Amino acid sequence: MEFSLRPWQQDDVSNLVEAANNQNIAVFMTNQFPHPYTEEDALKFIEMASSRKPCSIFAIIVKGKAVGGIGLHPQSDLYCKNMELGYWLAEPFWGKGIVSEAVQQMVSYGFNNFDINRIFARPFGNNIASQKVLKKAGFKLEAFMEKAFFKNGEYLDEMIFAIRNN
C-alpha cells in the first residue's frame, strides 16, 4: 500500500486522535502513549514532535491522512551514538507492509542525518508482528530480558533488536 512520511502538522490532530485512540495499539506501547487518546494528547504530541530539529518523528500518511507515526529518539551519555526507533499504525492498515517499509526508510534517514552507529527498538515479547517487522528490516535480536516490563498489571518480556551503520 502506498504511503509517505512527513513531519507532523497541527491539522493532523483529529486524524491522530482517530488513529491512536485504540486499545489494540496502546497495549503494545509504553505508558507515555495514553489510552484513551484525546485531542489534548494529540496537541501535546504534535508540539513535541514538531520541536525536534532536525525532524526525527514523522507521521505515516495514507491517502493524505495521518494514520500512524514513526520516530527516532536520541539517547544520551554512553548511548549518544544510538537512537531508539518507535512506531505505531492505525489498526485498519495492519498487515499491508507499511511499517516494514517505513522502518527501512527511517533507518536510512537516521544513518544519513544523525551522527549515530546504532538504531534499536524494544518491542514487547508478545508483540510478534513488531518483531517480524524489525527482522524483515535487517534488525538483529541483541537481547531478551524476561519480565522486564510492567504494563497493565502484568510483567512482559523485553526484546532488544538493533541495526548498525556498518
LOLO-559726 format. One line per field, with one value per residue (C-alpha): y, z, x; residue in one letter. Coordinates in Angstrom, 1 decimal, always signed. Each point is the difference from the previous one (the first is absolute). Layout:
% LOLO-559726
north	c(Y,...) $
up	c(Z,...) $
east	c(X,...) $
zanu	c(A,...) $
END
This chain:
% LOLO-559726
north	c(+0.0,+3.4,+2.4,+2.8,+1.4,+3.7,+2.2,+0.2,+3.1,+1.7,-1.0,-3.7,+0.2,-1.5,-2.8,-0.7,-0.4,-2.2,-2.3,-0.1,-0.4,-3.8,-2.4,-2.5,+2.6,+1.3,-3.6,-0.2,+3.5,+1.6,+1.6,+3.4,-0.9,+0.7,-1.9,+1.5,+2.3,+3.5,+3.1,+1.5,-3.0,+0.6,+3.7,-0.7,-2.7,+2.0,+3.0,-2.3,-1.7,+3.3,+1.4,-2.5,+1.4,-1.7,-1.8,-3.5,-0.8,-0.4,-0.7,-2.9,+1.3,-2.1,+1.8,+3.4,-1.1,-0.6,-3.7,-0.7,+1.2,-0.9,+1.6,-0.1,+1.1,+1.2,-1.6,+1.6,-0.6,-3.3,-0.7,+3.3,-1.9,-1.8,+0.8,-1.9,-0.7,+0.0,-0.3,-0.8,-0.2,+0.2,-3.4,+0.0,+0.3,-2.9,-2.8,+2.1,+0.3,+3.7,-0.2,-2.3,+2.5,+3.0,-1.5,-0.5,+3.6,+1.2,-2.1,+1.6,+3.5,-0.5,-1.2,+2.7,+2.9,-0.7,-0.8,-3.5,-3.5,-2.0,+0.1,-2.2,-0.9,-1.7,-1.8,-2.0,-3.7,-0.5,+2.4,-2.6,+2.3,+2.7,-2.5,-1.3,+3.6,+0.6,-3.3,+0.8,+3.4,-1.6,+0.4,-2.7,-1.2,+1.2,-0.8,-1.6,+1.1,-2.1,+1.9,+3.3,+2.2,+0.5,+1.1,-0.2,-2.0,-2.7,-0.7,-0.1,-1.1,+2.6,-0.7,+2.2,+0.1,+2.1,+0.9,+1.6,+2.4,-2.2) $
up	c(+0.0,-0.9,+2.9,+0.7,+3.1,+0.9,+3.0,+2.3,-0.6,+2.1,-2.3,+0.7,+3.4,-0.8,-2.1,+2.7,+2.6,-2.3,-0.8,+3.4,+2.3,-0.2,+2.9,-2.5,-0.8,+3.6,+1.4,-2.0,+0.8,+3.1,+2.6,-1.6,-2.8,+1.7,-0.2,-0.6,-2.4,+0.2,-2.1,+2.8,-0.2,-3.8,+0.4,+2.5,-2.1,-3.2,+1.8,+1.3,-3.3,-1.9,+2.4,-1.0,-2.3,-2.2,-0.1,+1.3,+0.6,-3.1,-0.8,-2.2,-2.7,-2.1,-2.5,+1.6,+3.5,+3.1,+0.9,+2.2,+1.2,-0.1,+1.7,+1.0,+3.6,+0.9,+2.9,+2.4,+1.9,-0.9,-2.5,-1.9,-3.3,+0.2,-0.8,+1.1,-2.7,+0.8,-2.2,-0.1,-2.6,+0.0,+0.1,-3.4,-1.6,+1.8,-2.2,-3.1,+0.1,+0.9,+3.3,-1.5,-2.7,+2.3,+2.4,-2.9,-1.1,+3.6,+0.4,-3.2,+1.2,+3.4,-1.2,-2.7,+2.2,+3.5,+1.4,+1.2,-0.6,+1.5,-0.1,+2.4,+0.8,+3.1,-0.9,+2.7,-0.2,-0.8,-3.0,-2.6,-2.9,+1.0,+0.4,-3.6,-1.2,+1.5,-1.2,-3.5,+0.1,+0.9,+3.8,+2.1,+3.4,+2.5,+3.3,+1.6,+3.5,+1.7,+1.7,-0.2,-0.8,+2.3,-2.0,+0.9,+3.1,-1.6,-0.6,-3.7,-1.7,-1.6,-3.3,-1.2,-3.8,-1.6,-3.4,-0.4,-2.6,-1.2) $
east	c(+0.0,+1.3,+1.0,+2.3,+1.8,-0.2,+0.4,-3.1,-2.2,-2.6,-2.7,+0.8,-1.7,-3.3,+1.5,+2.6,-2.8,-2.0,+2.9,+1.7,-3.1,+0.1,+0.7,+1.4,+2.8,+0.5,+0.5,+3.3,+1.3,+1.7,-2.1,+0.8,-2.4,-3.3,-3.3,-2.5,+1.9,-1.5,+0.2,+2.2,+2.3,+0.3,+0.7,+2.8,+1.5,+0.0,+1.6,+2.7,+0.6,+0.1,+2.6,+2.7,+2.6,+0.9,-3.4,+0.2,-3.7,-2.3,-3.6,-0.8,-2.3,-2.4,-2.2,+0.8,-0.9,+2.2,-0.5,+3.0,+3.3,+3.7,+2.9,+3.6,+0.8,+3.5,+1.7,+2.5,+3.2,+1.6,-2.8,+0.5,+0.8,-3.3,-3.6,-3.1,-2.6,-3.7,-3.0,-3.7,-2.7,-3.8,-1.5,-1.8,+3.4,+1.7,+1.4,+0.5,+3.8,-0.2,+2.0,+2.7,+0.7,-0.3,+2.6,+2.4,-0.5,+0.6,+3.2,+1.4,-1.1,+1.5,+3.4,+0.1,-1.1,+1.4,+3.4,-1.0,+1.2,-3.0,-3.7,-1.9,-3.6,-1.5,-3.2,-1.9,+0.6,-3.7,+0.1,+0.9,-1.0,+2.4,+2.8,-0.7,+0.1,+3.4,+1.5,-1.3,+1.8,+3.3,+0.0,+1.6,-1.1,+2.6,-1.7,-3.0,-0.9,-2.6,-2.8,+1.9,-3.1,-3.0,-3.1,-3.7,+0.7,+2.1,+3.7,+1.0,+3.2,+2.2,+1.7,+2.8,+0.6,+2.7,+1.5,+3.4,+1.4,+2.9) $
zanu	c(M,E,F,S,L,R,P,W,Q,Q,D,D,V,S,N,L,V,E,A,A,N,N,Q,N,I,A,V,F,M,T,N,Q,F,P,H,P,Y,T,E,E,D,A,L,K,F,I,E,M,A,S,S,R,K,P,C,S,I,F,A,I,I,V,K,G,K,A,V,G,G,I,G,L,H,P,Q,S,D,L,Y,C,K,N,M,E,L,G,Y,W,L,A,E,P,F,W,G,K,G,I,V,S,E,A,V,Q,Q,M,V,S,Y,G,F,N,N,F,D,I,N,R,I,F,A,R,P,F,G,N,N,I,A,S,Q,K,V,L,K,K,A,G,F,K,L,E,A,F,M,E,K,A,F,F,K,N,G,E,Y,L,D,E,M,I,F,A,I,R,N,N) $
END
